[in-house]
Amino acid sequence: EHGHTELEYAGAAVPKKMNRLGALPPAVKGFFFPVEQPTPPSEAPVSPAPKREEITTGR
């Protein structure tokens, strides 16, 4: 009806619980995605302090 054909799996049993493979996260890291090595924290570049002249009161 409505121009749709009959599906082969119509009336098939539908599982009530998700199977274990789809319910659990992957246990092995790096199976689908490579394991990333943590990068050591880089220190901020230190530039020399600018030269400043001493301010006098003029007396």
N, C-alpha and C positions, 0 to 999 in steps of 0.2 A: 504494500500500500504506500501511497505518497511517492511512488517512483523509486523507492529503495529496494535493493535486492535482499534476499534472505541471507543472513550471515551463517557461516559454517559452524561457528561456536555458539550460536544462539541456544540458550537453555543449558549451557554447560555449568557445572558446579563452580561456585565462586568460593575460594578459601576465606574463612572467617578471620584467621590470624595471619599476620605477616610472617613469612618464613624467616628463619634465623639469619640468612645471608643478608636480607634487606633491612633487618631490624638493628643489627649491630654495626657500629662504625668499623672501618678496617683496622685490624690489630697490628698489621705490619706497616710501619711508616716508610714511605719511599717506594711502595709497591706501584702506585699510579703516579705519584709526584716525587721528584728527587728530594732527599733530605738535605735541607740547607744548613750549612755550617754557620754558627754564629760568628759575626765579625767582631773583632776586639774593638772596644770603644776608642775612637780617635780623640786625641787631645786637641783642643782648640789652638790654632796658631797664635803664637805670642809675638806681638810686634813691639819694638822698643818704644818707651814712653817719649812723647814729643818734648823737645827742649823748651823750657819755660824760663822767662826772665823774672827775676825777683822784683816785685812792685815795691817801690819806696814811697814815702809820704812827701818827699820833696823838701824836707826841712834840713 
